[in-house]
Amino acid sequence: MKTRITELLDIKYPIFQGGMAWVADGDLAAAVSKAGGLGIIGGGNAPKEVVKANIDKIKAVTDRPFGVNIMLLSPFADDIVDLVIEEGVKVVTTGAGNPGKYMERFHDAGITVIPVVPSVALARRMEKLGADAVIAEGMEAGGHIGKLTTMTLVRQVVDAVNIPVIGAGGVADGRGAAAVFMLGAEAIQVGTRFVVAKESNAHQKFKNKILKAKDIDTVVSASIVGHPVRAIKNKLSSAYANAEKEFLRGEKSQEDIEELGAGALRNAVVDGDVDNGSVMAGQIAGFVTQEETCEDILKDLYYGAAEIIKTEAERWADVEK
């Protein structure tokens, strides 16, 4: 299966691994890229030297393409932009901000720029700014989310822009991948399933929380104050819900609520505090039940989608007869 994305990025599978902060390190991204997908380092709020160390890890393992996700609201964003140019990174995905002021520098350095977008309006804006593609991410995804579902968002973004669209949010197997391809996407981005990959360095307690999750176990927090985030229900999400009620009653300030989330993701991913930390995961967590290698995940997604598409094509061909 060749798409504009596989041709543009020189990757075997039209599959991105999400640039998840604290989870998407050099080991995970290297395993995905080496196996034929696009591994992405999650820059998050990490300083330049941390991201550099992860880039070095990938370069030591494979010469296949990889990307870096830059969170543009990070205090280190300018440093990370300098770093990816210095290191010859070929792909940058962006979130939490506008990459417009960096676009010329990125393109002069030969970098493909792919922003994550939650709406048609933002997708159009990114295209006008010169983005090479966009990731249309539905609210089924883990972490910070928008308001539209993958099913409604991807098809509208595909119709609204001329650049390639990568569909994300709620994709964890070949059936989900096939559905997103049928909406017009030319690649998919997968997060939650890669969190529990064998090459993922996420704490085992973090992985287990996902592996044991049911279909209704994620919840959206910070929908009143801050930016909505999806994670698996725990003591922290309950504390958020109570704090937002108190905020509406004038009993807590915005700063009080923001303090609840400070360092929460690291606490869960690195330290394994899955009660008081933020266990960011998508709604598809209830479907993810085993640890596998990145290679196995990529093959299952790709060939699973191919089989579904082939079977459905044959079935509709029989109907026409």
RODRENSE-883902 format. One record per residue (C-alpha): x, z, y; residue number from 0. Coordinates in steps of 0.25 Angstrom, whole numbers. Layout:
REM residues N
[[X; Z; Y]; NUM],
...
This chain:
REM residues 321
[[0; 0; 0]; 0],
[[6; -5; 13]; 1],
[[1; -1; 26]; 2],
[[6; -2; 41]; 3],
[[11; 13; 39]; 4],
[[19; 10; 26]; 5],
[[25; -2; 32]; 6],
[[28; 5; 46]; 7],
[[34; 17; 40]; 8],
[[40; 11; 27]; 9],
[[33; 21; 18]; 10],
[[28; 18; 3]; 11],
[[16; 26; 4]; 12],
[[6; 27; 17]; 13],
[[6; 42; 16]; 14],
[[11; 52; 27]; 15],
[[14; 66; 24]; 16],
[[9; 74; 35]; 17],
[[19; 80; 45]; 18],
[[14; 95; 43]; 19],
[[22; 105; 51]; 20],
[[30; 115; 42]; 21],
[[26; 107; 29]; 22],
[[31; 93; 32]; 23],
[[46; 96; 31]; 24],
[[57; 87; 27]; 25],
[[56; 90; 13]; 26],
[[41; 86; 12]; 27],
[[42; 74; 21]; 28],
[[55; 69; 13]; 29],
[[47; 70; 0]; 30],
[[36; 62; 6]; 31],
[[44; 51; 12]; 32],
[[53; 50; 0]; 33],
[[41; 47; -9]; 34],
[[36; 36; 0]; 35],
[[27; 43; 10]; 36],
[[30; 47; 25]; 37],
[[35; 61; 25]; 38],
[[33; 68; 39]; 39],
[[40; 80; 44]; 40],
[[31; 89; 52]; 41],
[[38; 93; 65]; 42],
[[27; 103; 69]; 43],
[[34; 113; 79]; 44],
[[47; 112; 72]; 45],
[[60; 111; 81]; 46],
[[69; 99; 80]; 47],
[[79; 105; 70]; 48],
[[68; 108; 60]; 49],
[[63; 94; 60]; 50],
[[77; 88; 60]; 51],
[[80; 96; 47]; 52],
[[67; 90; 40]; 53],
[[71; 76; 44]; 54],
[[85; 78; 38]; 55],
[[78; 83; 25]; 56],
[[70; 70; 24]; 57],
[[82; 61; 28]; 58],
[[90; 68; 17]; 59],
[[80; 65; 6]; 60],
[[74; 51; 10]; 61],
[[76; 39; 19]; 62],
[[61; 36; 18]; 63],
[[53; 37; 31]; 64],
[[48; 50; 36]; 65],
[[41; 55; 49]; 66],
[[41; 67; 58]; 67],
[[28; 73; 63]; 68],
[[30; 78; 78]; 69],
[[20; 88; 83]; 70],
[[20; 84; 98]; 71],
[[16; 98; 103]; 72],
[[28; 104; 96]; 73],
[[38; 110; 106]; 74],
[[49; 102; 99]; 75],
[[41; 89; 99]; 76],
[[52; 82; 108]; 77],
[[63; 87; 100]; 78],
[[56; 81; 87]; 79],
[[54; 68; 94]; 80],
[[69; 67; 97]; 81],
[[72; 71; 83]; 82],
[[64; 61; 76]; 83],
[[70; 50; 85]; 84],
[[84; 56; 82]; 85],
[[82; 56; 67]; 86],
[[76; 42; 66]; 87],
[[63; 47; 60]; 88],
[[54; 35; 58]; 89],
[[40; 41; 59]; 90],
[[34; 52; 68]; 91],
[[20; 57; 67]; 92],
[[15; 65; 79]; 93],
[[4; 76; 81]; 94],
[[-1; 86; 91]; 95],
[[3; 78; 103]; 96],
[[5; 64; 109]; 97],
[[17; 56; 105]; 98],
[[16; 46; 116]; 99],
[[28; 51; 124]; 100],
[[37; 50; 112]; 101],
[[32; 36; 107]; 102],
[[42; 27; 114]; 103],
[[54; 36; 109]; 104],
[[48; 36; 95]; 105],
[[46; 21; 94]; 106],
[[60; 18; 101]; 107],
[[66; 26; 89]; 108],
[[58; 18; 79]; 109],
[[48; 30; 75]; 110],
[[34; 27; 70]; 111],
[[25; 36; 78]; 112],
[[12; 41; 71]; 113],
[[3; 51; 78]; 114],
[[-7; 60; 71]; 115],
[[-21; 58; 77]; 116],
[[-34; 65; 76]; 117],
[[-43; 55; 83]; 118],
[[-45; 40; 87]; 119],
[[-42; 42; 101]; 120],
[[-28; 48; 98]; 121],
[[-25; 37; 88]; 122],
[[-28; 27; 99]; 123],
[[-19; 34; 109]; 124],
[[-8; 35; 99]; 125],
[[-9; 20; 96]; 126],
[[-8; 17; 111]; 127],
[[4; 26; 112]; 128],
[[11; 18; 102]; 129],
[[9; 26; 89]; 130],
[[13; 18; 77]; 131],
[[2; 24; 68]; 132],
[[-7; 36; 68]; 133],
[[-11; 47; 58]; 134],
[[-26; 50; 59]; 135],
[[-28; 64; 54]; 136],
[[-41; 69; 50]; 137],
[[-45; 84; 52]; 138],
[[-45; 86; 37]; 139],
[[-30; 87; 38]; 140],
[[-22; 100; 39]; 141],
[[-16; 106; 51]; 142],
[[-20; 101; 65]; 143],
[[-32; 92; 65]; 144],
[[-42; 84; 73]; 145],
[[-57; 83; 72]; 146],
[[-59; 70; 64]; 147],
[[-59; 68; 49]; 148],
[[-49; 59; 42]; 149],
[[-61; 50; 38]; 150],
[[-66; 48; 52]; 151],
[[-53; 48; 59]; 152],
[[-44; 38; 51]; 153],
[[-54; 27; 51]; 154],
[[-57; 28; 66]; 155],
[[-42; 29; 70]; 156],
[[-39; 17; 61]; 157],
[[-50; 9; 68]; 158],
[[-45; 14; 82]; 159],
[[-30; 10; 81]; 160],
[[-21; -1; 76]; 161],
[[-9; 7; 71]; 162],
[[-9; 12; 57]; 163],
[[-17; 25; 54]; 164],
[[-13; 36; 44]; 165],
[[-24; 44; 39]; 166],
[[-23; 59; 37]; 167],
[[-31; 71; 34]; 168],
[[-37; 75; 20]; 169],
[[-29; 65; 12]; 170],
[[-22; 71; 0]; 171],
[[-25; 61; -12]; 172],
[[-27; 46; -14]; 173],
[[-42; 46; -12]; 174],
[[-39; 52; 2]; 175],
[[-28; 42; 5]; 176],
[[-37; 31; 1]; 177],
[[-48; 35; 10]; 178],
[[-39; 36; 22]; 179],
[[-33; 22; 19]; 180],
[[-48; 17; 18]; 181],
[[-50; 22; 32]; 182],
[[-39; 13; 37]; 183],
[[-27; 22; 37]; 184],
[[-14; 16; 33]; 185],
[[-7; 29; 28]; 186],
[[-11; 43; 25]; 187],
[[-5; 56; 29]; 188],
[[-6; 68; 20]; 189],
[[-3; 83; 23]; 190],
[[-9; 93; 14]; 191],
[[-5; 87; 1]; 192],
[[9; 86; 5]; 193],
[[9; 101; 9]; 194],
[[9; 104; -5]; 195],
[[19; 94; -10]; 196],
[[30; 99; -19]; 197],
[[40; 95; -8]; 198],
[[33; 103; 3]; 199],
[[40; 115; 7]; 200],
[[27; 122; 12]; 201],
[[26; 136; 6]; 202],
[[19; 137; -7]; 203],
[[8; 146; -2]; 204],
[[5; 135; 8]; 205],
[[4; 125; -3]; 206],
[[-4; 134; -12]; 207],
[[-14; 136; -1]; 208],
[[-16; 121; 0]; 209],
[[-16; 119; -15]; 210],
[[-27; 130; -17]; 211],
[[-36; 125; -5]; 212],
[[-50; 121; -7]; 213],
[[-57; 110; 0]; 214],
[[-63; 119; 11]; 215],
[[-51; 128; 13]; 216],
[[-45; 122; 26]; 217],
[[-50; 126; 40]; 218],
[[-48; 121; 54]; 219],
[[-42; 132; 63]; 220],
[[-39; 131; 78]; 221],
[[-51; 122; 81]; 222],
[[-55; 131; 93]; 223],
[[-41; 134; 99]; 224],
[[-29; 125; 97]; 225],
[[-29; 113; 87]; 226],
[[-37; 113; 75]; 227],
[[-29; 115; 62]; 228],
[[-33; 114; 47]; 229],
[[-28; 124; 37]; 230],
[[-32; 131; 25]; 231],
[[-40; 144; 27]; 232],
[[-33; 157; 28]; 233],
[[-31; 169; 36]; 234],
[[-25; 161; 48]; 235],
[[-37; 152; 48]; 236],
[[-47; 163; 48]; 237],
[[-39; 170; 60]; 238],
[[-40; 157; 67]; 239],
[[-55; 156; 66]; 240],
[[-57; 170; 70]; 241],
[[-47; 169; 82]; 242],
[[-55; 156; 87]; 243],
[[-68; 164; 87]; 244],
[[-61; 175; 95]; 245],
[[-56; 164; 104]; 246],
[[-70; 159; 107]; 247],
[[-74; 173; 110]; 248],
[[-63; 175; 119]; 249],
[[-56; 185; 111]; 250],
[[-43; 177; 108]; 251],
[[-35; 167; 116]; 252],
[[-30; 154; 112]; 253],
[[-16; 160; 111]; 254],
[[-21; 170; 101]; 255],
[[-26; 159; 92]; 256],
[[-14; 150; 93]; 257],
[[-5; 162; 89]; 258],
[[-13; 162; 76]; 259],
[[-7; 149; 72]; 260],
[[7; 151; 77]; 261],
[[17; 148; 65]; 262],
[[5; 148; 56]; 263],
[[8; 135; 49]; 264],
[[23; 139; 46]; 265],
[[18; 152; 41]; 266],
[[10; 145; 30]; 267],
[[19; 134; 27]; 268],
[[33; 141; 27]; 269],
[[30; 155; 25]; 270],
[[18; 154; 16]; 271],
[[8; 162; 24]; 272],
[[-4; 155; 20]; 273],
[[-14; 166; 25]; 274],
[[-9; 167; 39]; 275],
[[-2; 154; 41]; 276],
[[-8; 140; 43]; 277],
[[-10; 133; 30]; 278],
[[-13; 119; 36]; 279],
[[-19; 109; 26]; 280],
[[-30; 99; 26]; 281],
[[-44; 99; 20]; 282],
[[-38; 91; 8]; 283],
[[-30; 104; 4]; 284],
[[-41; 107; -6]; 285],
[[-38; 94; -14]; 286],
[[-23; 97; -14]; 287],
[[-20; 105; -27]; 288],
[[-6; 102; -31]; 289],
[[9; 101; -27]; 290],
[[15; 87; -29]; 291],
[[27; 80; -24]; 292],
[[26; 71; -12]; 293],
[[28; 59; -21]; 294],
[[16; 62; -30]; 295],
[[8; 65; -18]; 296],
[[11; 52; -11]; 297],
[[9; 44; -24]; 298],
[[-5; 51; -27]; 299],
[[-9; 48; -12]; 300],
[[-5; 33; -13]; 301],
[[-8; 29; -27]; 302],
[[-21; 37; -27]; 303],
[[-26; 30; -14]; 304],
[[-22; 17; -20]; 305],
[[-30; 20; -33]; 306],
[[-42; 24; -25]; 307],
[[-42; 12; -16]; 308],
[[-40; 2; -28]; 309],
[[-51; 9; -36]; 310],
[[-61; 8; -24]; 311],
[[-57; -6; -21]; 312],
[[-60; -10; -36]; 313],
[[-73; -2; -36]; 314],
[[-78; -9; -23]; 315],
[[-73; -23; -29]; 316],
[[-82; -20; -41]; 317],
[[-94; -17; -32]; 318],
[[-92; -30; -25]; 319],
[[-93; -37; -39]; 320],
